């Protein structure tokens, strides 16, 4: 099943502002949805389920106001559930998402199967992050509506596959929603993704460098100054492959070319509040991620300005199509 028309009609661009750990918050979600782009955030960005309830209520209230003000429904918001077995809050976060009647949900870091029945019973569309053909087949068997293909260009925890080959391989057996993640630098890239066979694209790195993101100002400035060669693929910080910024690693006093290799990811530890508040530059707070699209980050605009530019780029491609 392709992206439903009632949702497609609310989008200015076939785009999701990617859910980013410690970056995506209510201000970013509200601004992206108001601009006609699906706004997402990891539920793990909230320290408690009560805070998650507050974020969801705030976003939904704002989107209702936006609809009243403009006479047009904004793009939907899309919570991201971390479904890894070591996430102790999964079922509580799921219950909060269901209470607020989310239209779309992204699952990541594991099989979506544990959350599928309640989400589908609630009429929610489920998009699953996948990084291999095996992951894709398992997600389809679990009954998801869409696949988010993590390709080699994605920031943070990333995939390994070439996006051209990955999309075409998935399309040999899947006619549902396909979302491409990795290397989406501009509107031209989004248009190219559609030609390739995608319904939606993820854009993450450029949204980090917006005024509404929760990223530190130093992080945003580093993105502006960085280029593709500053992105390092490493397993040092999560145990899984991740694209990180070399300058942030060096600034934390580490040698980007001589990093240790950690064990498998431990979600419970990595998102634990007490751990997160400790001053430890070797963890998440001061080691910053970026995708291959970092060379396209040239300033720190508002979300509305970024979407306006991206829409113009996208429209310029549409005009030259034969």
N, C-alpha and C positions, 0 to 999 in steps of 0.2 A: 504494500500500500504506500503510495507516495505521500508527501506532506499534505494533510487535509486542506482543502481550499479555504475554509473559514480562518485557519491560522495563516495561510499564505497571504490572504488578502490584507492582513494586518501588518505585514512586513514591508518596510521600505527597501530592504536588502535581504537576500537569502543568507542570513548571517546570524551566528550565535557569538556573543561576547563570552569567550571561554571561561569556565569556572576556575579561579586561580587561588591557591592557598595563600592566606594572609594578604590578599590583594582585592578580591571581589567582595564588596559589601553593599549595604542598602543604597548608598548614594550612586554607586556605579550601576547597579541593577535598575534603579528607577530611571536614571538618565538614558540608559541604552534602550529600555522598553519604550520610553517616551519618544525616542528618536526612530523607532521602527525596527529595532534589532532585538532579538531574543536575549534577555539578560539572565545570566546564570551565576550561581555561587555555590561553593562546597558548604554543605551544612556544618562541616567540621570547623568552619571559620567562626562559628558561634561557640562560646565557651560552655554554654549549658543549653538544655532543651528549652528552657524558659526564654533564653535570649533568642533562640531560633524562632520560637513563637512570635516574639516581638518583631524580629526582622520581617518575617512573612506577613504579619498583619500590617506593618508600616508600608511595605512595598505594595500590597494589594490595595490598601486605602489610597495610596498615591496614584496608582494606575486607574482606579475608579474616578478620582478627581480629574486626571488627564483626559479620560473619556468624556466626562461632563464638560470640561473646558473646550475641547476641540470638536466634540460630536463624532469622534472616531476612536475606536478601541485601539489602545497601544499594543505593541508586541507582547507576547506572554513572558512571564518569568519562568525560570527552569532550575529548581534546586538540583544539586548534585549530591547523591548519596554514595558514600564510600562503603562498598559492600564487602570489603576484606574481612575475613573471619576474626581478625584481632580488633575490630572496631566495636567496643562495648556499647556504643550508643546507637547502633544502627536501627534497632527496632523502635526506640524512642524518637529518633529523628524521622523515621518513616511515619510514625503516628502523627507527628506535627505536620508533615507534608500533606498527609491525608486530611487532617482537620481543616487545613486552609485550601483544600481543593485545587492543588496544582494541576495545570493542564499538561505539563511536560515535566519529565524527570530524567536526569542523566544518572546512570550507575557507572561506577569505576572501581578499579583495583580488585576485580574478582567477578564471580559469576552473578548475574542479576537474579538468578532463580529464587533465592529466599524472599525477594520483595515483589516478585511478578504478580502473584495472585491478588494481593490487596490493591496494588496499583491498577491493574487491569479491571478489577471489580469496581473501582472508583472512576473508570473511564479515562485514566491518565495514559498518555503516550509515553513509552519508555524507550530511551536511547541508551545503548550500552557502549562504553569505551572498549575498543578491541585493538590489539596490536599484531595479530597474526591470523592466518586463515583458520587455524584450530579454534582460536577465541571466537571468531566470527561464526563458525558453524555451531558452537556451543550456545552462543547468545541467540541465534536464530531458533535452535531447538528449544530454548527456554521460553520463546514466544515474544521477543522484543519487537517493537515497531520500527526501530532504526538502529543503525550501526555507526558509531563514531570511529573513524579510521585514524588511529594515531600513527602518523608517518614519521620519517626520520627528522623532519624539520620542526617538530613540536617542541615547545619549551617545557621545562620541568620534566616530569616522567614522560618519556617519549617512546616512539616505536623505532623500528629498524628498516622498514620497507620503503622503497621508492613509491611516492604517491601515485604516479601514473600506472605502475604495475599493480599496486594494491587495489585501487578502485576498479580497474578492469577485471582483476581476478575475482573480486567480490561480486561484481555484476554478472558473472557467469552463472551464479546460482541464487542471487538475491535481488528481488524487485521491489523491496521496501525502501524506506528512507535511508539514504547514505549521506553522512556528514564527513567532510575531510578536515583533518586537523594537522597543521604544520606548514609553515612557510606562506601563510596568507598575508601578504604584505600590503595589498591594495585592492581596488575594485577590479582591476584587470585580472588579478589572480582568482577572485571570486567568479568572474565570468568564465575563466578557463576551467575552473572546477565544475561548473555547470555543463560545459561542453564535454568534459570527461565522463559525466554521468552522475554527478552529485546533486543532491537536493539543497544542501546547506553547506556552509563552510564555518569553521571555527576561526576566530581571530582573537589572539590573546595578547601578544607582546605589545601591540600598539595601544591596547586598552589599559595596559599597566601604566603607560606614560600619558594618562589623562588626568585632569585635575580632580576628577571624582574618585579615582581609585584610592585604596588604602595604602598603597606602596609609599615607602619613605621618599622624600624629595631627592635624597642622594641616589636612590635606586632609579628614579625617573631620569635624573640628569645623566646617570651612567648609560642608560639605554640610548639617549640622544647621542652620546659620544662614541658608542660602540659600533662595531661593524661585524659582519658575518664571521670573520676570523677570531673574534673575541668569544664565540660560543664554543664551549668545551663539552663533549660527551663524556660522562663519567658515572661510575657506580658508587662513588665515595660517600655520598650524603644520604642516600636512601637504600642502597643495596640493589636498586633497579637502575637501568639506564636513564640518565637525565641530562638535559642540555642546560648548562650553567654558564654564567658570565665569568670569564677569566679575571677581569679586573676586580670583581667582588671577592674572589678567592684569594687573590694576592693581597687585597686590602685587609683581609682577615688574618694575615700573617702566614698563609699557607702557600706552598709552591704548587701552582696548577699542574706542573709536569711531574710531580712526585707525590701524588695523593694516595692515601690508604684505600683499601677496598673493604667496605662494610659487609655485614651479613644481609640476610633477607630483610625486607621492610618490616618494621614493627609499628603499625598504625597507632596502636594504643599508646606507645611511648611518644611517637612523633607528634601527636596532637594533644597529648596530656597537658592540661593547663599549667600545672606546676612546672613541668619541664619547659614549656614554651616561654615562661616568664623568666627563666634563668638566663643570665648574660653569657651565652655560649656561642661565639661566632662560627663555630664549626657546624652548627645546626642550621635551622631555617631562617633565623632572623636577619643574618648578615651575609648569607650566601644566596645570591639572587639568580633566578633563572631567566632565560630568554630563548626564543625560537630563532630559526634561521631568517626570519623576517626582520631581525633587529636593524639591518641596514636601512630599512624604510622608516625608522623612527627619527624624525628630524626636529621635533619640538614637543611641547606638552600642551596640547589643546584641550578644550572641553570635549566631552563625549559628543555633543551636538555638532561641534566643528569637525571632529573626526569622521562622523557618519556623513556629514554633508560632503566632505572631500571624497570619501570612498564612494558615495553614490554617484558623484560626478564622474569619477574614474570608470565606474561600472557602466554608466550610461554612455560614455564615449566608445566603449567596446560594442555595446548594443547597436549603436548607430552605423558602425562600419561592417556589421555582419552582412554577408551576401544574401 
